Amino acid sequence: MINYKDLGLVNRREIFKQAMAGKYAIAAFNFNNMEQLQAIIAASVECKSPVILQVSGGARKYANQTLLRYMAQGAVEYAKELGLNIPVVLHLDHGDTFELCKSCIDMGFSSVMIDGSHHAYEDNIALTKQVVAYAHNLDVSVEGELGVLAGNVGATCAQYIAEKDIVNELVLLDIKEGVSEGKSLDLWQTAPVVFYDTRIKGVTNDYAATADSDVVVITSGLPRKPGMSRDDLISTNAGIVKAVTENIIKHSPKAILIIVSNPLDVMCYCAYLTAKVDSSRVFGMAGVLDTARYKSFLAEELNVSPKDIQALLMGGHGDTMVPLPRYTTIAGIPVTELVSKEKLDAIIERTKVGGGELVKLMGTSAWYAPGASAAQMVEAIIRNSKRVFPVCTMLNGEYGFKNIYLGVPVVLGKNGIERVIEVQLNKEERTLLDDSAKNVKSVMEVLDNMHIF
Ligand SMILES: NC(=O)c1ccc[n+]([C@@H]2O[C@H](COP(=O)([O-])OP(=O)(O)OC[C@H]3O[C@@H](n4cnc5c(N)ncnc54)[C@H](O)[C@@H]3O)[C@@H](O)[C@H]2O)c1
């Protein structure tokens, strides 16, 4: 058991107020080193009570601002590692500067509490205003609104997003009467159990309810049935994605659109042609999922944590996707040092048909990992965290391609695609990427021949 007294437990008035308001179960802590901090988080898990970590007080006796920042970041990262959505509060104190607040906001702190008792009143007000203005500018104020289309993938994505507690309101929309309403009510009734504030609303075809969404995840359309390829879905799904995108953009002209419907690469292109907005705001989820499948197979093979696998996968979302063993490491160790070529080739082949394996088992396509992957992209945008993910994006000369949607590594932030990262490819990898692009181009031609644009 952990002795809280040894850890220097402090209940500050402001934090207590929030606790009383029912926002958090309790508590604020001082801590003096990383070990104490980790013990506090572990204790909060044990108590099953949401905890506010207060980075302050005692720490200052020992820490300069650089060390404090390091500890604060440690708190955020460790909490994330444990899969916790812990609000981390920076309790400002003697001599804290705007720079420190700024770096904490950039790290993903959910709030910055400025303690009036340590600053001169005017300085305090000025600093508060500066910090708030910075946070609002970045749009990290967790004011985000989100539209999600609500089939299996959409509803699961909504669930993961709600659990992250990163947006104020989340709207589920479908054409099936009552389904979104029911699913959203069910999700909202989960809030008191799982602890989130996100308001969830369900509507049937009422796009006005999604008005002014910051991010919209489009999952509408048919999923695959056994024996079908993703490309077989184009004739039905192109019409659906076009109609949905038109309505979304009409009501949320500034929204960032994440496309999930298949055939993914060409549905992104379809949404882009319909939305007529900068391509940095229209892109697709595939690489995060395909990479997750690849990582999960590797973790199983090596009996290591999936958290320690870093990997990159490029190309179209289909059997021609391009996993890149040269850019795959296990905690920094090249995968080729730990897995034989034969086993690695088998894992790559399994990854390529990973979606099909699930369709065969369930009679329809997967939703847990796809929903979680889209939610992870939403989080990177809402938090402006500049995560590096493989994303299906419009290429304007990068990798030598133009006017094609293809999976490549990008930086994701509040503006959507902040930039495309171009990695060096060897001859073999280049050939695979070219083949994948050719395949996407051939499906794009099917879209062109539909003459809907
Ligand atoms: N990109 C990926 O990695 C990935 C992964 C999994 C699934 N998918 C694709 O995502 C799509 C959704 O899959 P799912 O399993 O959630 O299917 P689903 O059938 O459970 O959900 C699709 C929903 O779209 C709705 N819909 C159909 N037409 C609509 C319209 N005009 N307006 C609004 N809603 C409409 C349907 O009523 C249905 O509820 C499929 O195309 C599937 O192939 C992509």
The ligand as an SDF file (V2000), in Angstrom:
LIG
                    3D

 44 48  0  0  0  0  0  0  0  0999 V2000
  -10.5290    2.2990  -43.8910 N   0  0  0  0  0  0  0  0  0  0  0  0
  -10.5140    1.1950  -43.1810 C   0  0  0  0  0  0  0  0  0  0  0  0
   -9.4700    0.7840  -42.7060 O   0  0  0  0  0  0  0  0  0  0  0  0
  -11.8140    0.4690  -42.9230 C   0  0  0  0  0  0  0  0  0  0  0  0
  -11.9030   -0.5030  -41.9180 C   0  0  0  0  0  0  0  0  0  0  0  0
  -13.1230   -1.1090  -41.6730 C   0  0  0  0  0  0  0  0  0  0  0  0
  -14.2320   -0.7800  -42.4470 C   0  0  0  0  0  0  0  0  0  0  0  0
  -14.0930    0.1360  -43.4520 N   0  0  0  0  0  0  0  0  0  0  0  0
  -15.2240    0.5450  -44.2900 C   0  0  0  0  0  0  0  0  0  0  0  0
  -16.0290    1.4280  -43.5240 O   0  0  0  0  0  0  0  0  0  0  0  0
  -17.3850    1.3610  -43.9950 C   0  0  0  0  0  0  0  0  0  0  0  0
  -18.3110    1.1190  -42.8220 C   0  0  0  0  0  0  0  0  0  0  0  0
  -18.1070   -0.1620  -42.2690 O   0  0  0  0  0  0  0  0  0  0  0  0
  -19.0580   -0.6970  -41.0810 P   0  0  0  0  0  0  0  0  0  0  0  0
  -18.5410   -2.0030  -40.6920 O   0  0  0  0  0  0  0  0  0  0  0  0
  -19.2300    0.3720  -40.0820 O   0  0  0  0  0  0  0  0  0  0  0  0
  -20.4190   -0.8910  -41.8880 O   0  0  0  0  0  0  0  0  0  0  0  0
  -21.9180   -0.7940  -41.2960 P   0  0  0  0  0  0  0  0  0  0  0  0
  -22.8100   -1.3990  -42.3160 O   0  0  0  0  0  0  0  0  0  0  0  0
  -21.9650   -1.2970  -39.9180 O   0  0  0  0  0  0  0  0  0  0  0  0
  -22.1570    0.7800  -41.2440 O   0  0  0  0  0  0  0  0  0  0  0  0
  -22.3250    1.5780  -42.3640 C   0  0  0  0  0  0  0  0  0  0  0  0
  -23.4590    2.5240  -42.0600 C   0  0  0  0  0  0  0  0  0  0  0  0
  -23.5640    3.4710  -43.1250 O   0  0  0  0  0  0  0  0  0  0  0  0
  -24.9340    3.8300  -43.1470 C   0  0  0  0  0  0  0  0  0  0  0  0
  -25.2660    4.4990  -44.3970 N   0  0  0  0  0  0  0  0  0  0  0  0
  -25.4470    3.9430  -45.6090 C   0  0  0  0  0  0  0  0  0  0  0  0
  -25.7720    4.9230  -46.4920 N   0  0  0  0  0  0  0  0  0  0  0  0
  -25.7740    6.0910  -45.8230 C   0  0  0  0  0  0  0  0  0  0  0  0
  -26.0560    7.4390  -46.1650 C   0  0  0  0  0  0  0  0  0  0  0  0
  -26.3620    7.7810  -47.4210 N   0  0  0  0  0  0  0  0  0  0  0  0
  -25.9950    8.3480  -45.1960 N   0  0  0  0  0  0  0  0  0  0  0  0
  -25.6720    8.0270  -43.9280 C   0  0  0  0  0  0  0  0  0  0  0  0
  -25.3920    6.7840  -43.5390 N   0  0  0  0  0  0  0  0  0  0  0  0
  -25.4500    5.8080  -44.4730 C   0  0  0  0  0  0  0  0  0  0  0  0
  -25.6590    2.5000  -42.9720 C   0  0  0  0  0  0  0  0  0  0  0  0
  -27.0130    2.6920  -42.5510 O   0  0  0  0  0  0  0  0  0  0  0  0
  -24.8070    1.8100  -41.9180 C   0  0  0  0  0  0  0  0  0  0  0  0
  -25.3160    1.9960  -40.5930 O   0  0  0  0  0  0  0  0  0  0  0  0
  -17.3880    0.2580  -45.0570 C   0  0  0  0  0  0  0  0  0  0  0  0
  -17.2780    0.8200  -46.3520 O   0  0  0  0  0  0  0  0  0  0  0  0
  -16.1480   -0.5610  -44.7250 C   0  0  0  0  0  0  0  0  0  0  0  0
  -15.6600   -1.2690  -45.8520 O   0  0  0  0  0  0  0  0  0  0  0  0
  -12.9060    0.7600  -43.6830 C   0  0  0  0  0  0  0  0  0  0  0  0
  1  2  1  0
  2  3  2  0
  2  4  1  0
  4  5  1  0
  4 44  2  0
  5  6  2  0
  6  7  1  0
  7  8  2  0
  8  9  1  0
  8 44  1  0
  9 10  1  0
  9 42  1  0
 10 11  1  0
 11 12  1  0
 11 40  1  0
 12 13  1  0
 13 14  1  0
 14 15  2  0
 14 16  1  0
 14 17  1  0
 17 18  1  0
 18 19  2  0
 18 20  1  0
 18 21  1  0
 21 22  1  0
 22 23  1  0
 23 24  1  0
 23 38  1  0
 24 25  1  0
 25 26  1  0
 25 36  1  0
 26 27  1  0
 26 35  1  0
 27 28  2  0
 28 29  1  0
 29 30  1  0
 29 35  2  0
 30 31  1  0
 30 32  2  0
 32 33  1  0
 33 34  2  0
 34 35  1  0
 36 37  1  0
 36 38  1  0
 38 39  1  0
 40 41  1  0
 40 42  1  0
 42 43  1  0
M  CHG  2   8   1  16  -1
M  END
$$$$
